[in-house]
Amino acid sequence: MEAFVSAVNGVVWSNALIYLCLGAGLFYSILTRFAQVRHFKEMCKLLFSPNTSDTGISSFQALAVSLSGRVGVGNIAGVAAAIGFGGPGAIFWMWIVAFLGASTAYAESTLGQIYKTEEDGQYRGGPAYYFDRCLEQKWLAVLFAVAAIIACGVFLPGVQANAVGNAFTQVFGSGTMVTTSFGDVGSFKLVALAIILIVLAFIIFGGIKRIANFTQVVVPFMALGYIILALIVVFLNIDKVPGIFSLIISDAFTAQAGFGAAIGWGVKRGIYSNEAGQGTGPHAAAAAEVDHPAQQGLVQAFSVYVDTLFVCTATALMILITQQYNVVGELPAGQFIVQNVDAATEVGSAAFTQMALFSVFGGFGEAFVGIALFFFAFTTILAYYYIAETNVAYLNCYFKGSIPLVIVKLVIMFMVSYGMVNSSGYIWNIGDIGVGLMAWINIVGILAIFFVARPALLCLRDYEDQKKSGGPITFDPIKLGIKNATFWEKRLAEQAKATESKD
């Protein structure tokens, strides 16, 4: 089974997908005239927009929900894996993916806002909705919805749970071995699993509002604490920082683990971490209450920076400064190109990060990574659930009933249990398949949307024009020639009716 999963992963994550992700980011960066740079100040301003309603959440809450999906195991264990398999140069390619991917995140999240709907008292949107309404290709919408449910409900939750289990073992040891249907499992892993399952069940039965209220507190707090510890490590070793950046950049083109390995692992882990182009961000973006779709598109572009340029870079600097890492060569298999720590240290886990902090802060640093992983992974599982729920809601257009959603909740809880007790390499391969499936469908789809309608670019230009004129910000899809944006058409009609009644 493990060999089969690895083979499928190799096909999904071929060079074609890697360069398609980079190409899509470059494509939208050029077309938006690098909006991710030009509108950086506007992004920061929009984060704290007070807009909210009984139906929608605020821009900051939408950012927190999307960051709960972006900031997760990929930022801690994923960065360690990128360095371990691709060398320090893989970090450079993660930066490139983040910079270019911010424009992709703008495009897909703006599309999520344009084509969102109001269902059962809350906003819904995502790739399935904009493939249906913009491209008018229901088969593609259904294909993405099914892929998202499988990826976020089955493949991806196990990666997050696996990293939590490994972190607990690194801090507390295995504990007493307990025989389960999954095999012999350490008692500390089972304790962590029980906590996750109880809290997860409580929150996912509360809907997007409960998820948003939880993540808007936990995600900023943990991310800030994590970055502060990283900054302390950097300042204590400030003399090493220029050499570390030089190593990252030089190794990106003459990589210790091979040039292809650096790009491959950097792009793969970058996309896994920041999710730009994957199609997950638009689900949270669509739930936001905003005056104009471009506003949430810019907020989501900023979330890519937070994820990769801040949190991932913090992890990389800690690992490289303290030299708590190994680099494994592809051929011959298992041979170390660089070995700084025990050969038994698992490359695909968070061990490098924990060892880096332990070398500076002792047991506190190691424990903090375990706690950070717990919360990062847990909030990411919540984001995965919300994505799966949204796509089940879309498919409910074709079949009615609450049973599919209950099944998704139970499957996610089972996969969390399964992922907690299995090996990292196997689970990462399963997760990569889920990410790759969604990325293939979403990137091809948003590129097709540009050639069909260009709604994301029309939105950006309209928003820029309104900002320059200094007038109130509104969105009229009909004036822009954007079809099937029924939510915004209805809102515009209601606003016009309200104005007439006042007159």
VMD Tcl script that draws the C-alpha trace (Angstrom):
set ca {
  {0.00 0.00 0.00}
  {2.79 2.41 0.93}
  {4.55 1.74 -2.38}
  {1.30 2.41 -4.26}
  {0.76 5.72 -2.42}
  {4.33 6.80 -3.21}
  {3.85 5.93 -6.89}
  {0.60 7.92 -7.13}
  {2.25 10.85 -5.34}
  {5.06 10.81 -7.90}
  {2.55 11.07 -10.74}
  {0.46 13.83 -9.13}
  {3.53 15.85 -8.14}
  {5.32 15.59 -11.45}
  {7.42 18.49 -12.71}
  {4.40 19.62 -14.71}
  {2.47 20.58 -11.56}
  {5.49 22.23 -9.95}
  {6.09 24.51 -12.93}
  {2.36 25.06 -13.44}
  {2.13 26.44 -9.89}
  {5.09 28.76 -10.46}
  {3.80 29.76 -13.90}
  {0.29 30.58 -12.64}
  {1.76 32.79 -9.91}
  {3.98 34.62 -12.40}
  {1.06 34.94 -14.84}
  {-1.26 36.63 -12.33}
  {1.58 38.70 -10.86}
  {2.23 40.27 -14.26}
  {-1.46 40.75 -15.06}
  {-2.19 42.43 -11.71}
  {1.01 44.49 -12.06}
  {2.32 42.81 -8.92}
  {-0.63 43.81 -6.77}
  {0.94 41.82 -3.93}
  {3.59 44.57 -3.76}
  {1.64 47.65 -4.88}
  {-1.20 47.10 -2.41}
  {0.73 45.90 0.61}
  {-0.35 48.91 2.69}
  {-3.98 48.39 1.64}
  {-3.76 44.72 2.65}
  {-2.72 45.69 6.18}
  {-5.50 48.29 6.39}
  {-8.20 45.86 5.24}
  {-7.26 43.28 7.87}
  {-9.09 45.23 10.53}
  {-12.21 46.15 8.57}
  {-15.10 45.96 11.08}
  {-17.60 44.53 8.58}
  {-19.53 41.55 9.91}
  {-23.10 40.26 9.88}
  {-25.27 37.40 11.07}
  {-24.53 35.72 7.74}
  {-20.87 36.61 7.17}
  {-17.71 36.89 9.23}
  {-15.26 39.81 9.36}
  {-12.21 40.10 7.11}
  {-9.95 39.36 10.08}
  {-11.98 36.28 10.99}
  {-11.82 35.10 7.37}
  {-8.06 35.69 7.47}
  {-7.84 33.68 10.71}
  {-9.83 30.79 9.24}
  {-7.72 30.74 6.09}
  {-4.52 31.09 8.14}
  {-5.65 28.18 10.27}
  {-5.43 26.16 7.07}
  {-2.20 27.78 5.88}
  {-0.34 27.93 9.21}
  {-0.01 24.32 10.27}
  {2.31 21.36 10.15}
  {3.74 22.62 6.87}
  {5.28 25.57 8.72}
  {7.10 23.43 11.27}
  {7.48 19.84 10.07}
  {7.10 20.77 6.39}
  {9.98 23.25 6.46}
  {12.12 20.67 8.25}
  {11.24 18.13 5.55}
  {12.08 20.62 2.78}
  {15.53 21.20 4.28}
  {16.05 17.51 5.02}
  {15.25 16.33 1.49}
  {15.99 19.42 -0.62}
  {18.77 21.15 1.29}
  {18.77 24.76 2.59}
  {18.15 26.00 -0.98}
  {14.60 24.64 -0.81}
  {13.74 27.61 1.44}
  {14.56 30.03 -1.40}
  {12.00 28.28 -3.60}
  {9.45 28.45 -0.80}
  {9.95 32.22 -0.80}
  {9.48 32.37 -4.58}
  {6.29 30.32 -4.32}
  {5.00 32.69 -1.62}
  {5.80 35.86 -3.55}
  {4.24 34.63 -6.79}
  {1.54 32.68 -5.01}
  {0.21 35.81 -3.32}
  {-1.15 36.93 -6.69}
  {-2.71 33.50 -7.26}
  {-4.29 33.74 -3.80}
  {-5.69 37.16 -4.73}
  {-7.24 35.80 -7.93}
  {-8.83 32.68 -6.47}
  {-10.09 34.42 -3.31}
  {-11.61 37.28 -5.29}
  {-13.37 34.72 -7.46}
  {-14.63 33.06 -4.28}
  {-16.20 36.38 -3.21}
  {-17.67 37.23 -6.62}
  {-19.50 33.95 -7.04}
  {-20.45 33.23 -3.43}
  {-24.00 32.34 -2.41}
  {-26.05 32.59 0.76}
  {-27.20 29.17 1.97}
  {-28.85 28.27 5.26}
  {-27.96 31.61 6.84}
  {-24.25 31.67 5.90}
  {-22.09 32.55 2.92}
  {-20.70 29.73 0.81}
  {-18.16 29.84 -1.99}
  {-15.03 28.31 -3.43}
  {-13.70 26.78 -6.65}
  {-16.74 24.55 -7.15}
  {-18.97 27.64 -7.11}
  {-16.86 29.75 -9.49}
  {-16.26 26.87 -11.90}
  {-20.03 26.40 -12.03}
  {-21.03 30.06 -12.30}
  {-18.14 31.61 -14.25}
  {-16.98 28.80 -16.51}
  {-20.46 27.22 -16.51}
  {-18.77 23.83 -16.35}
  {-20.70 21.85 -13.77}
  {-18.62 18.73 -14.36}
  {-15.47 20.61 -13.34}
  {-17.23 22.04 -10.30}
  {-18.39 18.59 -9.21}
  {-14.91 17.16 -9.87}
  {-13.29 19.78 -7.62}
  {-15.94 19.36 -4.91}
  {-15.37 15.61 -4.81}
  {-11.57 16.05 -4.84}
  {-11.77 18.63 -2.02}
  {-13.96 16.38 0.13}
  {-11.59 13.45 -0.37}
  {-8.47 15.58 0.16}
  {-9.66 17.63 3.14}
  {-11.87 14.98 4.67}
  {-9.64 11.93 4.14}
  {-6.07 12.62 3.01}
  {-4.98 15.80 4.81}
  {-6.21 15.59 8.44}
  {-3.89 12.66 9.11}
  {-0.80 14.76 8.29}
  {-1.67 17.28 10.97}
  {-2.50 14.63 13.58}
  {0.68 12.68 12.77}
  {2.88 15.70 13.46}
  {1.14 16.30 16.80}
  {1.72 12.69 17.80}
  {5.41 12.86 16.86}
  {5.84 16.15 18.74}
  {4.30 14.70 21.90}
  {6.60 11.68 21.63}
  {9.63 13.94 21.15}
  {8.77 15.89 24.32}
  {7.31 13.24 26.63}
  {8.53 9.96 25.16}
  {6.26 7.12 24.10}
  {4.87 6.25 27.52}
  {3.37 2.84 28.10}
  {2.76 0.95 24.88}
  {-0.90 0.12 24.32}
  {-2.14 -2.46 21.81}
  {-4.82 -1.02 19.51}
  {-6.41 -1.95 16.19}
  {-3.74 0.27 14.59}
  {-0.93 -1.62 16.32}
  {1.11 -0.76 19.42}
  {0.78 2.93 20.27}
  {2.39 5.00 23.03}
  {0.02 6.11 25.76}
  {1.01 9.79 25.36}
  {-0.09 9.71 21.72}
  {-3.42 8.27 22.79}
  {-3.89 11.06 25.35}
  {-3.16 13.71 22.70}
  {-5.55 11.95 20.32}
  {-8.36 11.88 22.87}
  {-7.99 15.63 23.55}
  {-8.05 16.44 19.83}
  {-11.11 14.30 19.11}
  {-13.17 15.71 22.01}
  {-12.48 19.38 21.19}
  {-12.77 18.76 17.43}
  {-16.23 17.23 17.82}
  {-17.40 20.19 19.93}
  {-16.26 22.81 17.41}
  {-17.16 21.24 14.06}
  {-20.77 20.82 15.15}
  {-20.91 24.59 15.77}
  {-20.42 25.78 12.16}
  {-18.24 28.53 10.67}
  {-18.99 31.06 13.44}
  {-17.59 28.76 16.12}
  {-14.59 27.90 13.96}
  {-13.94 31.60 13.24}
  {-14.25 32.62 16.91}
  {-11.78 29.91 17.93}
  {-9.20 30.51 15.20}
  {-9.18 34.33 15.46}
  {-7.79 33.96 19.00}
  {-5.57 30.88 18.73}
  {-3.87 31.42 15.35}
  {-2.53 34.99 15.91}
  {-1.47 34.16 19.48}
  {0.48 31.02 18.57}
  {1.96 32.48 15.38}
  {3.17 35.58 17.22}
  {4.64 33.54 20.08}
  {6.40 31.26 17.62}
  {7.88 34.18 15.66}
  {9.05 35.86 18.90}
  {11.00 32.74 19.91}
  {12.50 32.59 16.42}
  {13.57 36.24 16.66}
  {15.28 35.54 19.99}
  {17.23 32.71 18.34}
  {18.16 35.04 15.46}
  {19.28 37.89 17.71}
  {21.35 35.57 19.86}
  {23.12 34.44 16.70}
  {22.93 37.65 14.67}
  {26.49 37.22 13.41}
  {25.45 33.99 11.64}
  {22.44 35.44 9.82}
  {24.24 36.84 6.71}
  {25.94 33.48 6.20}
  {22.61 31.62 6.53}
  {20.92 33.78 3.89}
  {23.96 33.34 1.64}
  {23.72 29.55 2.12}
  {20.00 29.52 1.27}
  {20.43 31.54 -1.92}
  {23.58 29.81 -3.17}
  {22.21 26.35 -2.38}
  {19.03 27.13 -4.34}
  {21.02 26.92 -7.58}
  {23.84 24.55 -6.64}
  {21.80 22.51 -4.21}
  {23.44 20.04 -1.87}
  {20.60 17.62 -2.50}
  {20.40 18.40 -6.22}
  {18.96 21.40 -8.05}
  {15.76 19.52 -8.91}
  {15.33 18.35 -5.33}
  {15.61 21.93 -4.02}
  {12.97 23.22 -6.44}
  {10.74 20.19 -6.04}
  {10.74 20.14 -2.25}
  {10.67 23.93 -1.97}
  {7.68 24.29 -4.29}
  {5.85 21.26 -2.92}
  {6.25 22.23 0.73}
  {5.62 25.89 -0.15}
  {2.30 25.12 -1.79}
  {1.41 22.68 0.99}
  {2.14 25.38 3.55}
  {0.71 28.58 2.04}
  {-1.96 26.82 -0.08}
  {-1.79 29.48 -2.83}
  {-3.38 27.97 -5.93}
  {-4.58 24.93 -4.04}
  {-8.16 26.18 -3.96}
  {-8.62 26.03 -0.19}
  {-8.31 29.76 0.62}
  {-11.38 30.84 -1.40}
  {-13.71 28.91 0.91}
  {-12.88 31.11 3.92}
  {-12.61 34.20 1.71}
  {-16.18 33.70 0.47}
  {-17.49 33.66 4.05}
  {-16.30 37.23 4.72}
  {-18.61 40.25 4.82}
  {-16.99 42.87 2.56}
  {-18.05 45.82 0.40}
  {-16.06 44.66 -2.63}
  {-14.67 41.22 -3.64}
  {-11.18 42.63 -4.28}
  {-10.87 43.56 -0.61}
  {-10.93 39.96 0.57}
  {-8.70 38.96 -2.33}
  {-6.02 41.34 -1.06}
  {-6.44 40.15 2.53}
  {-5.91 36.55 1.42}
  {-2.83 37.56 -0.56}
  {-1.41 38.96 2.67}
  {-2.09 35.65 4.45}
  {0.40 33.96 2.10}
  {3.08 36.38 3.31}
  {2.24 35.66 6.95}
  {2.44 31.94 6.36}
  {5.64 31.61 4.34}
  {7.67 34.79 4.66}
  {7.08 35.05 8.41}
  {6.33 31.65 10.00}
  {8.14 29.35 7.54}
  {11.18 31.63 7.46}
  {11.20 31.67 11.27}
  {11.38 27.86 11.28}
  {14.09 27.75 8.62}
  {16.31 30.29 10.38}
  {16.07 28.45 13.69}
  {17.00 25.10 12.10}
  {19.84 26.46 9.97}
  {21.34 28.80 12.58}
  {21.52 26.05 15.19}
  {22.55 23.47 12.52}
  {20.04 20.97 13.86}
  {19.37 19.19 10.58}
  {20.47 16.49 8.16}
  {20.19 16.49 4.37}
  {19.36 13.17 2.75}
  {20.44 12.38 -0.80}
  {18.08 10.78 -3.29}
  {20.70 8.37 -4.61}
  {21.86 6.22 -3.03}
  {18.75 6.18 -0.88}
  {19.28 7.14 2.74}
  {22.81 8.51 2.35}
  {23.40 11.78 4.19}
  {24.83 14.68 2.23}
  {24.91 16.72 5.43}
  {24.65 15.14 8.87}
  {24.58 17.37 11.93}
  {22.27 15.31 14.17}
  {21.56 11.68 14.96}
  {20.89 9.62 11.82}
  {17.82 8.12 13.52}
  {16.09 11.55 13.60}
  {13.03 11.42 11.36}
  {13.46 13.91 8.52}
  {9.76 14.31 7.75}
  {8.79 15.25 11.31}
  {9.09 18.37 13.46}
  {12.16 16.94 15.22}
  {14.64 19.37 13.57}
  {12.57 22.33 14.79}
  {12.22 20.95 18.29}
  {15.95 20.22 18.49}
  {16.75 23.73 17.28}
  {14.70 25.34 20.04}
  {15.96 22.84 22.61}
  {19.54 23.86 21.82}
  {18.67 27.45 22.79}
  {15.84 27.24 25.32}
  {16.27 23.72 26.68}
  {13.17 21.71 27.53}
  {10.92 24.79 27.29}
  {11.74 25.27 23.59}
  {11.08 21.64 22.76}
  {7.80 21.68 24.67}
  {6.75 24.96 23.03}
  {7.10 23.41 19.57}
  {4.92 20.54 20.72}
  {2.27 22.96 21.99}
  {2.51 25.14 18.86}
  {2.17 22.07 16.66}
  {-0.87 20.98 18.62}
  {-2.68 24.27 18.07}
  {-1.45 24.85 14.50}
  {-2.42 21.32 13.51}
  {-5.74 21.44 15.32}
  {-6.84 24.72 13.71}
  {-5.77 23.35 10.32}
  {-7.97 20.31 10.84}
  {-10.83 22.74 11.55}
  {-10.11 24.54 8.28}
  {-10.08 21.23 6.42}
  {-13.43 20.35 7.91}
  {-14.93 23.68 6.83}
  {-13.65 23.18 3.27}
  {-15.12 19.68 3.15}
  {-18.40 20.98 4.58}
  {-18.62 23.74 1.97}
  {-18.14 21.30 -0.88}
  {-20.72 18.93 0.58}
  {-23.07 21.94 0.63}
  {-22.33 22.55 -3.05}
  {-23.07 18.93 -3.95}
  {-26.35 19.23 -2.04}
  {-27.57 21.07 -5.14}
  {-27.79 17.61 -6.65}
  {-28.85 15.57 -3.62}
  {-30.49 16.73 -0.42}
  {-29.87 15.44 3.07}
  {-27.73 15.84 6.17}
  {-26.23 12.33 6.17}
  {-23.24 13.14 3.87}
  {-22.07 15.90 6.24}
  {-22.31 13.60 9.26}
  {-20.27 11.02 7.36}
  {-17.59 13.66 6.59}
  {-17.35 14.57 10.28}
  {-16.91 10.94 11.31}
  {-14.39 10.24 8.54}
  {-12.26 13.26 9.55}
  {-12.21 12.05 13.14}
  {-11.21 8.56 11.99}
  {-8.43 9.92 9.77}
  {-7.10 12.02 12.65}
  {-6.87 8.80 14.66}
  {-5.26 6.93 11.77}
  {-2.73 9.68 11.05}
  {-1.68 9.97 14.68}
  {-0.29 6.42 14.80}
  {1.31 5.96 11.38}
  {4.75 6.84 10.00}
  {5.42 10.38 8.80}
  {6.67 9.54 5.33}
  {3.59 7.50 4.48}
  {1.18 10.10 5.84}
  {2.98 13.01 4.10}
  {2.66 11.16 0.77}
  {-1.08 10.74 1.31}
  {-1.39 14.44 2.17}
  {0.63 15.46 -0.88}
  {-1.77 13.53 -3.12}
  {-4.69 15.48 -1.66}
  {-2.95 18.83 -2.14}
  {-1.88 17.92 -5.67}
  {-5.35 16.84 -6.80}
  {-6.92 20.13 -5.73}
  {-4.02 22.19 -7.10}
  {-4.23 20.58 -10.55}
  {-7.96 21.23 -10.88}
  {-7.95 24.72 -9.34}
  {-4.95 26.16 -11.18}
  {-6.11 24.89 -14.56}
  {-9.58 26.26 -13.76}
  {-8.51 29.77 -12.70}
  {-6.26 30.07 -15.74}
  {-9.22 29.06 -17.92}
  {-11.39 31.64 -16.15}
  {-8.95 34.40 -17.11}
  {-9.23 33.55 -20.78}
  {-13.02 33.30 -20.53}
  {-13.97 36.31 -18.39}
  {-11.08 37.90 -16.42}
  {-13.39 38.78 -13.48}
  {-10.62 38.95 -10.85}
  {-8.71 41.55 -12.91}
  {-11.86 43.54 -13.63}
  {-12.55 43.59 -9.88}
  {-9.08 44.85 -9.05}
  {-9.23 47.68 -11.58}
  {-12.72 48.65 -10.41}
  {-11.59 48.72 -6.77}
  {-8.49 50.77 -7.63}
  {-10.61 53.28 -9.58}
  {-13.07 53.69 -6.69}
  {-10.22 54.17 -4.20}
  {-8.73 56.89 -6.40}
  {-12.06 58.70 -6.76}
  {-12.50 58.72 -2.98}
  {-16.15 57.68 -3.19}
  {-17.95 54.92 -1.32}
  {-16.84 51.40 -2.21}
  {-19.51 49.35 -3.98}
  {-19.52 46.43 -6.38}
  {-21.69 46.30 -9.49}
  {-20.96 43.09 -11.44}
  {-23.41 44.02 -14.21}
  {-21.54 47.26 -14.95}
  {-18.30 45.27 -15.21}
  {-19.87 42.67 -17.50}
  {-19.53 39.89 -14.90}
  {-22.34 37.35 -15.24}
  {-23.90 35.00 -12.67}
  {-22.67 36.98 -9.64}
  {-26.20 36.59 -8.25}
  {-25.38 37.42 -4.62}
  {-23.97 40.82 -5.56}
  {-26.74 41.50 -8.08}
  {-29.32 40.86 -5.37}
  {-27.45 43.05 -2.85}
  {-27.20 45.88 -5.40}
  {-30.93 45.66 -6.10}
  {-31.74 45.75 -2.37}
  {-29.50 48.80 -1.88}
  {-31.17 50.60 -4.79}
  {-34.62 49.78 -3.38}
  {-33.62 51.07 0.06}
  {-32.36 54.33 -1.48}
  {-35.63 54.81 -3.41}
  {-37.71 54.26 -0.29}
  {-35.72 56.95 1.56}
  {-36.31 59.40 -1.29}
}
mol new
graphics top color blue
foreach p $ca { graphics top sphere $p radius 0.5 }
foreach p [lrange $ca 0 end-1] q [lrange $ca 1 end] { graphics top cylinder $p $q radius 0.2 }
display resetview
